[in-house]
Amino acid sequence: MKRKQFDVELKGEGKPAHLVNDMIRNKKRVSRLEHIDGATWFRTDASGLKYIRSNRRRFKLKVHVERLGDGTPLNRLFHSWVALLLCIIPFLASLFLWQVDVDAEHPEIAERIEQKLKKSAVVPMKLLRQLPDEGTIRSQIMTDEPDLSWVRFEKKGATLSVIPMISPKTTSKVEKTGKPGELAARTGGVITGFQLKSGERVARLNQTVKKGDLLATGVLEQGDKVAIVGAEGAVFADYWLEYKFSLPKTIQYRAAGEKSLVIEWHLPWDKKDSANYPFWKIVEWHEEADDSVKTITLEEGMEKKFLIPLLKHKLLSETSFEKDIKDENILQVTFDSDKVTGTILFLINENIAVKRPLSQGGDD
């Protein structure tokens, strides 16, 4: 254990050096000896302090003592085992998940989600860094709970709150068109979302499907009972589209939507304007839309700024399907003397579900 130390100041009629020499001869601790403003300063321990107090009258000296701590406050903190444990224990506790709460409107939904969280190893006393990603947990829950529109996560300290949000109930009747059918994939892709009006999911979120795969069935089975309701709605998916194009090098386009601010001055002494405008209305401004036809020549370096937006607009206008372009990759672009050709890879998100007759049953 570290010994307590003291800074000692010696003043008075006697000679401080005599006391210091006497302490050294008696093997008392003396260090950092200094002479400042007529006083002698040095450092000693408890044994040396006791010797000074016993002999200061004999040497006719006044003594001023300052007790030293064990270094700086930070050093004293880390030399204290109690304080160190008080710091380490909360830190270690913060690395673990202590409580999992499921805040659901219906107890049965909360119970099912709790079971799914346990299967995913989202349980108390689990290291936080070992917990699955929130997106993975959300996807697993929403796949098995079609009534949910979203699952929100809130983390406060070592408590994780899972808040399932139920889709609002619609009172409108499902519009039936023709005989009951099922939904199949018009093209391949990775499933990103469902918007079913009727029927039951067959595919899952983040599942890769091929053209013709069944996405939603219109035949519902419950025990020995079978109900044919038909599948209606949309199933959205991501897929890459290789888009080949050929454009003239010089193209014309209309700059629809570009506006400019026009300011007109009507000076009082201008006779031409004074008849049509009151004298106090000196300035007037209005916006004018520029819808003129412009001409541009495509050159290398204009792929990102001009060519890609142009091809996106062209692609979106070519089909009747509602789609969203999420990303693109330029595979090859060639600039000739009179035209520009190439291939662009677009990441498309759209409804890939098409209705087809039920594969079995549903004829009545």
N, C-alpha and C positions, 0 to 999 in steps of 0.2 A: 504494500500500500504506500502511496506517495506521502512523504512527511510534509507537515504544515510548515510554511515559511513565512518570515516576517521581514519587513524593511524597517531598520532602526536608525533614528537620527540622534546623534549625541551632541549636546551643547553644554556650556557652563564654564565655571572658573577653572576647573581641572583640565587636564590634557586628555582628550579622547584617545590619542594614540596609545597611552599607557594601558587603558582598559582593553583596547583591541589586542595589543601585544600579550597582555595577560590571558586573554581568551585563547589566543593561538597556542601559548605555552601549555594551557590546560586542555588542548585538543577540542576546543569548541568550534563549531562551524562559522566561518567568516568568508563571505564572498562578495564580489561586486563592490569593493571598497572605493568610495569617492569622497572628495572634499569639495563641498559646494557652499559658497557664501558663508564661510566661517563655521560650517557645521560638517560633521563627518557622517556619511551614510554608508551602510553596509547591510548585507542580507545574512540572516542566521535562522536557525530552527528553534523548536520549543526548548531544547536543552540550553542553547546559547542565550535565549531570552531569559530563562530562569537565572542564569549566572549573572546577566547584566542587572537584573532587578535586585539581586542579593549584594552587588558590589558597587552600585552607582553612587551611593552616599560616600563610600570610602574614597572614590575618585572625584567627588564633588561635581557630578555631571547631571544634567537634565536629559531625560530620555523621552523620545516620542516614537511610538510604535505603530506601524500599519500592517495589518494582517493581509497576506496575499492569498488569492484563490489558487486553484490548480490550473492556471492559464486563462485563456479567453473564455467567455460564456459558452462558445461552441465546443471548446475542448472540455470544459467542465460537464457539459451535457453528455458528451460521448464517453466520459470517464465514469458516469453514473450508470450502473447496470439497470436500475429501476427506470430511469428516463429512457434509456436505450430500448428496453423492452416495451415501454409505452409507445414508442415510435414504430417498432417492428411489428407488433401485434396488429394494429389497424392496417398497416401496409399489406401484411400477409392476408388479412381478412378481405381486403378489397380485391384480391385476385380471384375470389370465388363468388359464384352465384349462390345467394342465401335464400332467396324466395322467388317463387314463380306464381303469379296471379293471373287468372283468366277472367276477364270482366265481360261476360256475355249476358244478353237479355234473357236467354232461356237456359235453365240448368242442364237440360239434356245436351245442348250444344257445348256448354262449358265442359261437361264430363267427357264428351268425345274428343274435344281438343286437348284436354289434359292427358288423355291416353296417348294421343298422337305425339304430344311433346315428350312423354316418357319414352316412347319408341325411338324418338329422335335424339335421346340423351340430353334433353333440356330439363335438367332436374337440379334441385338444390345440392350444394357442396361440389358443384362441377366447376372446374377452372374456366374462367371467362374466355380465354383464348382457345379452348377446346370446343366451344359451342358452335353449332352449324351456322352458316350465313343466314341472315334474316330472309333473304330472297328465297333460299332453299326451303326454309321452314314454311314461309307463306305459300309457296307453290304446292307443297305437300298437303297443307290444310285445305286450300281452296279447291284442290283436285278432288278431295273426298267430301267436301261440303259445297255443293253447287249453289246453295242458297246465299252464300256469302259473296259480297261485292268486293271486300278488301279486308285485310288483316293488318292492324296497326300494332307496332311494338314501341313501348316506352320503357327506358331503362333509367332508374333513379337509384344511384349508388349500387348496391348489390341486389336490388330487386328488379325483376323483369316482369312487366305487365303486358299481357297479350289481349288485345281488344278486337274481337271479330265484329265486323260490320255487316249486317244482313241487308240483302238487296231489298229495295222497297217493293211492296206487293202492288201489282197492277190489276185493276179491275176490268180493264178492257178485254174483250173476248178475242181469242186468237183467230185471225182470219184464215180460213182454209181455202186453198186453191186446188181444185181437182181432188183426185183420190189421195188417201194418206200415203205418204212415201217416207223415205229416209234420206239423210244427207251424206253425200260422198264427196271425195276430194276431186276438184276439177284439175288440179295440178299438185305436184309434190311440194313439201315445205315443212317448216317446223311450227307447230301449233303455238300461238301466242295468246289466244283468247276466244271465249264463247259468248254468243248472244242468242241463246235459244229461246224461242217463244213456246215451243212444245217439244216433246221427245226427251230422250236421255242420252247423255254423253257416252260415246264409245272410246273415242280417242282421249288423250290426256294432254295437259299443258306441257309444253317443251318436248312433245313426242314428234319424231320425224315420220311423216306419212308420205305415201306414194300416190300417184294418180289412180283414182278408183277406190282407194281405201275408204272404209266406212268410218264416218265421223260422228254421226248421231243416229240412233235408231228410233223408229216410231212405234215399236212394239214394246210395251211395258209388261213385265212379268212380276207377279207378287204371289209367291206360293204356287198354287195350282191354277191361279187365275191369270189370264192373258188379256190385255187391253190394247187395242190398236188405235192410237191417237194421231199417228203421223208426226214427223219431225219437221219443224219450221224454224228458221232463224239463220244466223250467220256464224261462221267459224273462221277466225282470222289466223293467218300464218305468214311467216317470213320465208322468202325464197330468192335465190339469185337468178337474174334474167340476163342472158347475153344478148345485148341489143346492138345490131349492126345498122349502120347508117351511111347515107351518101347525100351530101349537100353541095349545092353550087358554092363556089368560093366567095362570090359576091352575092349577098342576100339583102332583101328589103324587109323592114319590120316597122310596125306602127308603135310609137312610144306612148301608148295609152296610159293615163294616170299621172304623167309627169306634169306638175303644175308650177306656175311662176306667178309672182306677185307683181301686179302692174299698178303704178302710182301715177295719177294724173293731177296736175296743178291747174287751178282756175283762178288766175290773178284778176283782181277787181278792175284793173285798167285795160284788160284785154276785152275789147268790145265784142269779139266773136263769141266769147263764152259767157259774157255778162248777161245776155238775154235768156240763156237757158238755165243758169244756176244762180241761186241767191248770193248776195255779196259776201255773206259770212262763211259760205262753203268754199274754202280756198283749196283744200286738198281732198282727193277721193282715191280710194284704192280698192282693187278687186283681184280675184284669182282667175287666171286663164289656164285651161288644160291644153297641153300640147299633144295633139293626136295626129301630127303630121307623119308621113311615111319617110323613113330614113334608110340610108344605104350604108352597108359596112362590108369590108373585105376581111375574111377570116385569115389569120396568119398564125404561125407557131408562137406559142406563149399565151394564146387567148383561150386555151382549153378550159381552165378552171373558171375564169371570169365571165366568159361569154358562151362557149360551146356547150358546156355541161348544163347550165340553166336552160338553154334553148332546146336541147335534147330532152330534158325533163318535161318541159311544157309540151313538146311534141308527143312524147310517150303517154303522158296523162290524157291527152286529147284524142288518142287513137282508139282507146277502148272504152266501153261503157261501164266497166267494173270500177267501183270506187276503190282507189288504191293510194298508198303513201310510199314515197321513195325515201328510205332511211339512210342509204349510203351508196357510194359508187366507187368503181375502180376502172381506171383507163387501161385497157389492154393494148390497144394499138390505134394510132391516128396517123393518117397520111395526107399531106397537103400537096396536091398536084397543081398544075397551071390553071385549071378551071373548076376543080371540085375538091371536096374534102371527104374522105372515107375513113372508116374505122370501126372499132368494136368497143363498147362500154359495158361493164358489168354493173348492173343496178341491183341493190338489195330492196326488194319490194315487200310491202306488207299489205295484204288485202284479204277480202272474204273469198275463200277458195271452195266454199260449200255449194254444191249443186244438188237439186232434188232429183231423185230417181225412184221408180216404183219399188215397193218393198220386195226384198228378195224372197220372203216367204210370208204367206198370209196376206191379209189386207185387201183381198179382192172383193169383199162384201161391204 
